[in-house]
């Protein structure tokens, strides 16, 4: 398994990420995560649409929650676009969170079981078994159109830059 160090920090401390570094132009790898009811959800279930993957360490933190809320608002404005939020939070916790917070436009999913998404997209924080904060945009032809590995996990991603890319794809 490929290991990458010093690309991302958590509270200022460099962490080791597991998996490849995804680049614009790469073909998006399919993955399986679970929804809040533990039903498998695959990236390929949404082929032919633009897909935004919002990777967060845990929805139980203020920054992650803000990120999910922002993408939930944006999801209602975007045509032919599916937004995933992926963390290693348990599906039950995700269900409670979505119900309590009114999250209904983003597919909030869990990678807790196999880390299938995290290992394929290079966002698994090795010693924490959490996902790094990142945003990936995949076009309708399954190519990576945008990648942001957020340098410091306590910072939010560049929403404006990511959404500008999405608007060129729909």
N, C-alpha and C positions, 0 to 999 in steps of 0.2 A: 504494500500500500504506500502510495506516494505521501510524503510528509512535507509540509511547507511551514517555515518559521518566519516570524517578524513581518508578516503581511498585515496582521490584525493584532490589536491589543485589547485586553479586557482590564479596565481600570488602570490603563497605562502599562500593563505588563504584557509582553509579547506572548502569544499562544501558538501552539502547533496545530495547524489544520491538516486534516486527513483528506486525501483525494486530489484529483487534478485541478489545476487552475483553468477555469472555463474562459474562453475568449470569444469576442464577437466573430461571427462567421462559422463557429463550430456547429455541428449538427447536435441538436438537443437530445440527450439520452432520455429514454422513457424511464419512469420510476413509479413505484407504488407506495402510497401513503394511506392512512386511514382517516375517514371523516369522524365526526363526533359520535356516530352510531357504530363505529368500528368497521364500517363497510370499506372495502378497498377502493381507492380512487387512483387512476393512472393518468399521467400527463396525456397519453395517447387517446384517452376518452374525449379529448377536446381538440383533436386534430382539425385543421382548417380554420381555427380561430387564433387570434393573437392571445398569448398567455403571459401573464406577469406572475412571477414567483417571488413572493415576499418571504424571505427566510429570517426568522427571529429566534433569539435564545429562549425566551419564555414569555407567554402572554401575561404572566403575573408580574411583570415589571412595567413601570410607567412608560418607558420609551417604546417597548414592544407594543403595549396597548395603544399608544398614540399612533404608531405606524399602522396597525391593523385598522384603527378608526379612520385614518386618512385614506387608506386604500378602499375601505368600505364606501366612503363618500364618492371617491373617484369612480368606483365600479358602476355606479348608477349613471354615469355620464358617458361611458365608453361603449361603442357598438362593437359587436363581434369580438369581444375581449373577455377572457376569464381570468380572474385574479385568485391565486392560491396564496394562503398564508401557511407556512410550514414551520413547525417547531417540534420539539420532542416532548411537549406536554402530553399527558394522557388524554385520550379521546373524551373521557368523562369530564375532565376539567375544561376542555375546549367547549363542550356542550353547555356547561354551566356558564362559562364566560360569554359565549355568544348570546344566550338567553338573557343574561343580566345586562349586557352592554348593547343589545339591539343590533348585533352584527349579523346581517342577513344577505349581503351582496357579495361577500368574499367567501370562497371555499376555505374554511379554516380546517387545517388537516394536521395529523400527527405522524411523525417519522420515528416514533419511539420504538417500534417493533424491530425493524431491520436496519435502520439508518440508510435505507436504499437511496433516497434523495440526497441526503447529506454527503454520503461517500461518493456518489456520482458527480456531484456539483462542487465538491471540495470545500464544504462548509462545516464539517464536524470538528469541533474543538476537542482535541484528543483527551486531555486530562479532565475535562468537565462533562463529556458526553452531552454537550449542548450544540446547537447550530449557531454559527456566526451570523451576524446581521449582513444580509446581502439582498440584492434585487437582480433578477434575471428577466429579460424580455425575450420571448420566442415568437418569431413571425409565423404566418400562416403556412409557410413551407418547412417549418420545423428547424429553422436556423436561429442561432442566438443573435439577437439584434442589439442587445445592451447587457452589460454586466457592471455591477458595482459591488465590490466587497468593501463594506464600510470599515474604514481603518480602525476606528475605536468603537467597540460594541455598545458603548453607552450613547453614541451619536445616532441621529436619524439619517436615513439615506437622502440623496438629492432627488426629492420627488419631482421637482420641475423638469430636471434633465431627463428622468425616466419617462415622465408623461409626454414630454415633447417627442421622444422616440416613438412611443405608442401611437401618437396622432399621425405620424408619417406612415404607419403600417395598416391602419384601418380604413 
